[in-house]
């Protein structure tokens, strides 16, 4: 249980700053609170309403590590009323906290921290987040974790996935799933394959399919419907349309037409979402994909050329020279010899 002492001014500054991000009214009571997490002599104070997050870290005199969520309005009001000096926070029973300064003591009830977004992931737990959502990883111990990024799930059973997403609904709280034994065995074996000097991309693709199969077919539908909710809404979004189609179009006009937009509207929507012009973004994504394919796959140069919408091999070679300083074949040879290849500095 959390116990620490801190100067009033320090904790009040942290509380009032993070309280700006706490929800004023939510079906998830923890979102109306401020999350306190103590490790050693460092206290992390967080406010989050599923859109805005504010975090502050201060030095305290720690006695006992722990986490606790306190109603933001109540805790700010109490600390303001306390005398100047050192305030002691003492969770004497689960969710029961005393605040003491000189001869004044306030007792308040905490909120279950398990309901708070951004819970600690423990062994054998895993989560799913939509592309574009904020992801922050903080290792509290020596750990090894795997992050699997995807634009589209490699499905072996599309009917099963369709059944899950059709029933998807927003859960009151997002909680991690626990790995089954088969899934845990797959995940714990992956670091060895990923750590190889030149991992086989085809083998990794098969493992990704196995991962999705084990998740979609070995958990109850209600659990999976909540788990997949973040991407069930994402697949209907403008961002999903962009990520699915950017590498198949030759120009902005074709991109806009594909989505049923006028070119002007598409440029405006894109700039508002990504902060840069669509043409610049497409070029950068193509550069990233081409480098990945040249280094990590056995695709022929012609296949890579066609994949990214180039009219000819000469056009593709010219693009690579401008972007990376050499032809595709020369770049692949350099990568095979262990040389680092990348974008030419502007």
Buried (B, 14 or more C-beta within 10 A) or exposed (E): BBBBBBBBEBBBBBBBBBBEBBBEEBEBBBBBBBBBBBBEEBBBBBBBBEEEBBBBEBEBEBBEBBBBBBBBBBBBEBBEEBEEEBBBBBBEEEBBBBBBBEEEEBEBEBBBBEBBBBBEBEEBEBEBEBBEEEEEEEEEEEEEEEEEEEEEBBBEEEEBBEBBBEBBEEBEBBBBBBBBEEBBEBBEEBEEEEEEEEBBBEEBEEBBBBBBBBBBEEBEEEBBBBBBBBBBBBBEBBBBBBBEEBBEBEEBEEBBBBBEBEBEEBBEBBEEBBEEEBEEBBEEBBBEBBBEBBBBBEBEBEEBBBBBBBEEBEEBBEBBBEBBBBBBEBBBBBBEEEEEBEEEEE
